[in-house]
């Protein structure tokens, strides 16, 4: 059965593009592994949801629906094919209907904005409810499809020792009793989301055992494959993992038959599947940074796989494609690309339609349900915190953006300031949106693996995670290195943290370099930055919010007299930001609670996330018998998987390239600035004691101290 290339895959924020199955067909007496067509080829990666939810990714409803698909009196293999055909047809039909409804809703929404007729207003809520139902149905069918694909080409656990030895499992010459020396399990009760009477959960294993478990029947269903791809560098190098996969392919490729039930065919297909998933998900952190590894893979595919198997050409095309995307940034979420993308209506995919729909619903929701004026009465911040106890709702209050700046005199807003020009000319919302887009560009270039082993990169639990004087090349990997010594580690996290430090420094520098001694000017700057930070965390851009907070908490900035006369409502924002910081540090998965992260864009604080991972990395990774603790690695993979989860739902603000350019210039100008030196050059802005008075105070203090000893 060949994959239906006409099927449209919606790009929902909740799911990754789903795996497309490799299938066997017979052409002129020769058997070939046939891959899907190029548009649907990149889909073997299980996705972040697999690593995060594990076995819970597939609930009992998925299992029951799977049983009822393609029911007919035939062999097992034909029954599986019938299930695939029926599911593809249902998915294609529901997706087309959903696409049409989205387009109709957008036209109706535009009509409502122009005419505001009563008929249109009454239809929109009903249509919005239908859209949610249709979206849920398509998502469910995609989940069932992932479940069918995840069950393919696995072997029983008793075969895993043979997989390690030579990959030839037609003759069962290795006793099942050899397995405990490779893998350790613990038994659990019947799982709520599994139809098995009882399951064995992997607890620990040797490096070879953990690699062999990738071939287990339930490896994909349990989320093990994606968790392994995130964390294998703790116990084996990229070269060792690649060689393991290539050895399995070499020993089974020539002997694999058309019968999918044979062990050799299962091992061969699973090897290709894992290899493709690894390339799709981790090319930027493993292959792009290691040319020798990439050359080894290409040479093997060209010389060993391509002559015997049609799948080799597909893998080479995949490598070329991901390499082009890596170098050309074709799929990075830059503001320019997004702007051009939205301008071409005829080329819109269902993925972009869903994004546009989410944006329309989001704006409509806030305009209808939130008061954009500042509330006249607010509870004291201490009572506010006690009542909510740092829950997600307590740190995400209702938006209120344009209130404080309106209170300042117009003459001051138009003052001729040399330094913070953009802070005067642009509104809080404008600055928040453009800072968020700039932060998004650097965040979408990072990978979950970047947050692992950060101690070896010199990242510490301090406000300034990376010292500016320390370059990337100077960082020593010998201290606290949890990866294997020969494992190559991409150091993009350092760039991410340096960018955060630059924004914090820029905030502090803009304040202390204000070319005036008038307190109201500092009052304006402090209020503006506090409002920008508030706007950022309300839009779930926690990265920029925490960066601004770090700049405002600079010791020099805290000495400004303007803090003492800051309006109470503005001062409460500072307490809110501190509450957000406490909330983010309290739980490594606090931003993944509920359903909001699936529908609203989110940018986490890179430094806070790195600290959470460091906490999980504390302690030994091996047991007394030398086996590596998989439970520990699984928890680490679950935490870092949220990086990919947040990247799936980008912000869709309209870019202002002029403002972005100005922000970049100011941030770059102050990135290496010494705040103390800048403050010294503007000493009139701070509390100063006259020299004579200061000298007299010292003399009086010495006189009093001398008197105590007489």
N, C-alpha and C positions, 0 to 999 in steps of 0.2 A: 504494500500500500504506500503510495507516494503522498507526501504531505500536500495538503491543499493550499496552494500559494495564493488563492483568492481570499483566504480568511483574513479579516482585518483584526488586528490586535489593539485594543484600546490601551492607552498609556496612563492608567490610573495611578494616583499617588500611592495607593495601598499595595500595588503589586509591581514587580519587575516585568519586563517582556518575558514571556514564558518560554520554556525549553521546547524546541522543535525536535522531533524524534528522528533519529537515523533509522532507515528501514532497508530491508534487503529485497532486491528484485533480481530477476534473471534475464540477462541480455545475451543472446547468441551463445548460450551454454555457460557463460561466465557469471559469477556472482560478484556483486559490488555493493558496498555500503553507499546508499544514496542519501545525500544530505538535502535539506530543504532548499528552496530557491533563495537567492542572495538576500532579498528584502527581509526574510524571516530567519536567516541563518544564525544571527547572533542571539541565541536564546537558551543555551545550555546552563548558564549560571543560575543556581537555585534562587539567588536574590537574598536581600537582607532579611526579609520576613522569615525565610527558612532558618537563618541563624538565630533570629530573635525569638520566634515562637516555638521552634523545634517541632516535636510531634503534634503540638497543639495547633499547628498551622492547618491541619485537616481535621475537622470535627466529625461527629457521628453522621450529620446530614450528608456530608460528602461521601462517606462510606456507603450509606444506603442508596444514594443517587447513583453511585458507581455500579452497584449490584443490579439496578434496574435498567441500566443502559444496554442496548443491543441484545436483549434476551432472545435467544434462538437455540434450537437443538443442533449444535455443531461442536466441533472440536474447540479446545480452549483458545488456541491461537486465532482461529477464525472469529471466535466470540470477542476477543480483544480488538480485532480489526473492525468488527461491527460496532463496537462501542466507540471507537475513534471516529468512524464515519458519521454516526449519529450525532456525536458531540460536536464535530466540526460543522455540520449542517445547522444545528441549533445555535451555535455560537455565531456563525456568519449571519443568520437571520436576525437574531437579537441585536447584534452589533449594527447592522444596517438600519434597523428600526430606531435604535438609540441615536445614531448619527442624524437621521432625519428629524427626530424630535428636538435634538439640540439646535439644529439650524432654525427650526420653526420657533423655538423659544427665543433665540437671539433676535429674530425678525420682530417677534411680538414685543420684546423688551425695548427695542429701538422705537417701535411705533408708540409704545406707552410713554416713552420719554419725550416724544415730539408732541403728541396730541393729548395724552393723559385722559383718555376716554374711560368711562366707567366700565364698559364691556371688557376692555383690555385688562383693567385692574382686577376684575373678577376672575379672568381666565388664568392669569399668571400664577397665583398660588396653587391652583389645581394642576397646572402643567408642571410646576416645580415638584409637586409630590409624585407625579407620574415619572418624571426624570429620575428621581431618587430610587424609585422602585425598579426602573429599567436598568439603572446603573448597578444596583445590587444584584440583579439577576445575571447580568453579563459578568460581573466580578465572580459570582459563584461558579458560572460555567468555566471561567478561566482557572479557577481553583481546582475544579474537577479535572480539567485538562492537565494541570500541573501534577495532580495526584496520579493520573494514568502514566504520565511520563516518568514520574519518580519511581514507579514500580518496575521499570524495565531493566533487564540485564543484571540483576543482582544474583549472588550465589549464597548458599547456606553458610552459616558460620563455621561448620565443620570443614568446609573446603578452603577456608582462608589460609591455613598453613601451607597448603599446596600452592596457593597463589604466590606465597612468599618464595617458595623454593624455585619453581621454574615456570609457573603459569599453565602447566599442562595438567588438567584435572579430569581427563577422560578415565584414567585409571586412578582410583582412589588408593594410593600407596602410602598416604600419611594418615595416621590414626587421629581421630578427633581428640584424643587426650593430649595432643601437642598444643592445643589452643590455649589452655590456661597459662602456659609459659609466655604467650604473646600478648594476651588481653585478659583483663580482670573485669568482672561484672558484679553487679549487685541486683538482687531481685526486688521488684516492687509489686504493689497491688495492681489490679486491672486498671489501665489508664482510662480516664474519662473520655478521651478522644480517640481511643484505639479499640478495635474490635477483637483484640487478642485476649485470651483468658489471663494472661500474666506476661509481663515483659521483663527482659533483662536489660538493664541500663549499663552502658559502658562506664567503667570507673577509672581505669588506667590501662596503659599498654606500653610496650617497647616501641621505638620508632618504626621498626618494620611492621609490628602488629597494628599500629595506628594507620599506617599507609595501606595495609592490606584490608583494614575495615572499610575503606572506601568502596570495596567491591561487595560489601554485605548487602543483602536484599533490602534492608530497611535504612541504608545509609542516607539516601536522599529524603526519605519520609521523616526521619528523625532530625533532619537539619544538620547532620554530621558533615556532609560534604562542604557546605558553605562555612561552617565553623572551622573545619580543617584548613580551608584556604586562607582564612584570616590568621591562624595561629601556628601553622606548622613550623615556622622559622625558629620557634623555641627549642625544637628537638631535631631538626634536620635542615640542611641547606637547600637552596633552590636547585643546585646541581644534583644532589642526592634524590630529591623528589622527582625531578625530570627523568633521571636515569631509571628510577623504579618504574615509571609509566612506560618508558620506551622499551624496557626489558619485557614487560607484559605484552606489549604490542608485537615485538619481534617474535616471541615464542608462540603466539596464537594467530598471527595474521595469515600465515600461509595455510593453516589447518582449519580455520574457521569455516563453518558450513552454513548453508541456508537455514538450517533448523535452529530457531532461536532458543530451543530448550537445552542445547548442548552447553556444557560449561565453557568450552573454548570460545564459542560465539559470544556468550555473555561477557566473558572477561575482555575479549577484544573490543566489543561495543562499549562496555563501561569504561575501558581505558581511553578510547577516543572521546567519550562524553566528558570525562573528568578533565582531560587535557584541554578540550575546548572551553569548558567552564573556567579553568584556570587562566587561559589566555584572555577571555572576555572580561573577567573580573579583576585580575591582578597584573595585566600587562604593564601598566605604568609603574608599578613598584618592583616588579621582578625582572621582566624582559627588557624594558626600555632602559633600565640602569645597568644591565649586564649584557654586553654585546656577545660575550663568549657563550652565554646560555642561549641567546637567540640564534646564534650561528649553529650551535649544536642541534637545536630543534629543526631549523630549516634544512640542514644537511640530511638529517634522518628522514624527514618527510619526503624530500626530493629523491633520495636514493633508495629508501626501503619501502615507503608507503605508496607513493604515487604510481610506480610501475605496476603494483598489484591491486590497488584499491582506489576507486574514484574519490574516496574521502580525502585523500592526500591533497588534491588540488583545492578542495574547499578549505582546508586548513591553511594552505599557503595564501589563498585569497583573504582569509580572515586575518592573518598576520599583517598583510599589506594594508588592509583596511584600518585595523586598530593603530598601526604605525602612522598612517596618514592622519587619523583623527588626533593622535597624540601630538604630532608635529604641527598640524594645521589648525588645531583647536576648533575642529568642525562642530563638535558637540559640546563645547564649553558654553556656559550660560552667560556670555558677554552681552552687554546692553546693546551693542551695535547689531549683533546677529539676531537678537530677539526682535529688535525693531524692524529689521529687514524681513524676518520670518513672518511677522504679523501683517506685513504689507502685501503679501501674496496670497490672496484668498483662494485662488484656484489650486494652490499646492498644499493647502492645509490638510493635515492628517487628522484622524479622530483624536489622537493624543493632544494636538494643539487646540482642538475644539473643546475638549474636556477642560483644558487649562483656562481657556477663555470663559467657559461657563462658570468655572469655580470663581474666577475673578469677578464676573458679573454678580453672582450670588453673594459674594463676600461684600462688595460695595453696597449692594442693595440692602443687605442685612444690617450693616452698620448705619446707613443713612436712615433706616426706618426705626431702629431700635435703640440708638444711642443719642444722648444729648451732647452736642459738640460744644456747649458752653460749660464753663467750670461751675460746679455746684457751689452754692453760696455757703453751705454748711457742711463741714466735714468733721468726723470724729477725730479726737486726738490720736496721733499715730500709735502710741503705746496701747490704747484700747483697741485700735484697729488690728494690731498684730496679735494681741491676746485672743481676740474673738475668732481669728482665722487660723492661727497656729501654723503659719507658713505652708498652707496648701497651695495648689496651683492657682486656685481662684483668688487667693489672697494677694498674690503677686502679679495678677493680671487685672487691674481695675479697668473700669470703663474709660475709653479714650476721651481726653479733653486737651486739645492742642493749642488753640489760638487765643488763650485767655490772658496770660500774663503780659505778653508783649503788647497787647492793646492798651494796657494801663500806662505805658511809658509815653512821655510827650512826643509829638510828631517831630518837633524841632530836634530832639535828641536822636531820634531814629535816623534823621538825615544828616547827622553830624559828620564833619569831614574827618574821618578816621583813616589813618594810613594802614594800620594793621588788620583788625578784624572786619574788613570791608564786607565780606560775604555773610558774616553773622548779622550784620545790620540790614543788608539789602534783601536777604532771602528769609522766608518764613521757616518756622520750626518743621512743618510738614515737608517742605522742599528739601531741607538739609537732611532730615531723617531718611527720606526716600533715597536720595542720592548716596548717602553714606551706607545705606543698606545694600544698594546695588554694588558699590565698591567692595563691601565686605563679602558679598555673595560671590564675586569673581574669584577671590582668593580661596574662599571656602570650598567652592565646587571643584577646585583643582586638587584638593586633598583626598586621601583614601583612608579607610579604617586602619590599615596596617601602619600608617604614619604615626598613630598614637601609641603604638606598642614600643616597649623598650626605650622610653623617653629618658630614663635616668642616664643611659649611656650617651645621650646627646647633651647632657648637662642641664636638663630641665629640672627645676627645683620648685618647692612649694613656697614661692615668694611672689610679691606683687609684680616684680620684673623678672620674668622667668628666664630670660636669656640676656646675659650681659652684652652691652653694645660693643664692648672692646673685643669680644670673643668672636672670631670668624667661624664660618662653617667648617673650614678645613682644619682649624686648630682644635676642634673638639676631640677629646680623647675617647675612643671606644673601649678602652681597657677597663675603665671604672664602671662597675655595676652593669656590665654587658650581659643581658639575659639570652640573647641570640647566640647561636654557634659562632665561633670566631671567624669562620670562613663565609658566614652569611652576610651578603651585601644589604645594607640598610639605606633606604632613601631618607634624606634628612629634610624633607619639605616642612615638617613640623616646626623646625627652627625659623624658617621663613615666615610661617604663619604667626608665630609668636613675636617675631621682630616687627611684623606689620602691626600687631596689636600694641606693642610698646610705642611704636611711632605715633599712633593715633592718641594714646594717652599723653605722650610728650607734647604733641601738638595742642591738645586741649589746655594743658597747663601753660604752655608758652604763649598762646593767644591771650590768656588772662593776664599773666605777669608783664607782658610787653605792651599793655595798653598805654598809649602815649598821652596820658592825662592823669591827674591826681584826684579828679572828681569821683566821689564814692558812687554816684549814681551810674557811672559808666561801668564800674566793676559789678554793680548790682545787676545791670542789664546782661553782662556777659555770663555771670554765674547763673542767672535765671534762664538764659537762652540755652546753655549747655544742659542744665537740669531738665528742661522741657524736651530737648532733643533726646536725651537718654530715656526719659519717660515714654516718649513716643516710640522709641526703638523697642523697648521691652514689651510694650503693649502690642506691637506688631510681631513679637516673638523673635526679634533680632537681639538676642541676649549678648552676643559677642560685642557689638558696638556699645551697648548700654554699659557693660562692665568695663570697657575700655575708657569710656567717658568718666565713669565713677572713679577709676584709678587715677585719672588726670586731676579730678577735683579733690581727691584725697592726698595729693602731693603736699608735703609738709610746708613748702613755701606758699602754695595757694591757700592753705588753711589759715595762714597768718593775715590774710586780707581783712581789713576792717569791715568790708561789705558783708561778711558773714553775719555780723552781729545785728545788722538792720535788715536782713533778708526777710521778706514777708513770710508769715507763718505757713501759708499754703505752699510757697516755694520750698521752704525748709523741710516740709513734710515729704517732698519728693525725694530729698536726700535720704530720708529714713526708709522710704519705699525701695530705693535702689539697694540699700544695705540689706533690706529684707529679701529682695530678689537674690542677692549674692549668697545669703545664708541658705535660701531655698535650693539654689543650684548646687551648693556644696553638700547639702544634706543627703542627697540620694543620687546615685549615678544614673538612674533611669527615670528621674522625676519628669523630664520633658516627654517621655514616651507613655505617660499615663493617659488613660482615656482615649478619645478619638480625635482630639484637636490636631495632633501632629500629622494626621493623615490628610486633613483638609486645609490646614493653614501652614504657610511657609514658616520655617524655623531655622535659625542659625545659632548653634550653641557656642558657648565660650570655649575656645580651644584649650586654654590653660586649665580651666576647671575640669574639662573632660580628661586631659592628660593626667591630672592629679588623681582622678577616680581610677584610671587604669593602673597607675603606679600603686595605688592602694591594693588593688586586686593582685598585682604582681608580687606583693610582699610575701615572703615565706618561700619554702622550697617548692620546686616543680616536680620533684621525683619522690617516690616512696622508698622504703628501706630496701626493697628488692631491685631498685633501679628503674622501675616502671614510671612513666610520666603520668601525672595526675590529669586525666582528661576532664574531670569535673571542674578543676581550676581553669583549664583552657577554655572550656565551654562557657563559663561565666564571663571571661574576658571577651570572647567573641560576641557574646550577647550585648555587652556594653558598647563595643566599637561599631556594631552593626547599625547603630542609630545614625552614624555619619551618612551612610548610603540612604537611610530612610528619609532624612531631612533633605538630601540633595534631589530627591525625586519630585519635590514640590517647590519650585523656585518662585521668587517674587516676580511680579509682572508689572512693576511700576514703569512709567514712561521715562526713559533716560533723558537727563539734561546734560549733554556733553560739555557745555560751557562751564556749568557749575562743577561737574566732576573733574574737569581739567584744573580748575582753580583749587579745588580741594586737594587734589594730588600735589599740586605745586606747594601749597602751604604745609601739608604733612611732610613732604620730602624736605622742605626747607628747615623744618624744626626737628627732624627725626633724630639727629645726634646732638641736639642742643642740651646745654647744661642749664637747668632751670635756676639754680642758685646764681650763676653768672648773669643770666638775663634779669633776674630780680635785682641784683646789685646795680645793674645799669639803670634800673627804674626804681631806685630806693625810695623815691618820694611817694610811691604808692603804698608803702607799708608803714606800720607803726614805728615812729622814730622818736627817741628821747633826746632832747637837746644835749650837746656835749657837756656844757657847764653843769646842767642839772644831773646828768648821768654821773659825772665825776663827783659831785657833791653827795649823791646817794651812796656811792662806793665808800667815800670817806666816812660818812655817818655810820655805815655798816661796820667798818673796821673799828671805829671808835667804840661802838657798843660791844663788839666782841672782845676788845681789849679790856673793857671795863669788867667783863665777867670773870677774867682771870686775876684781877687785882684784889 
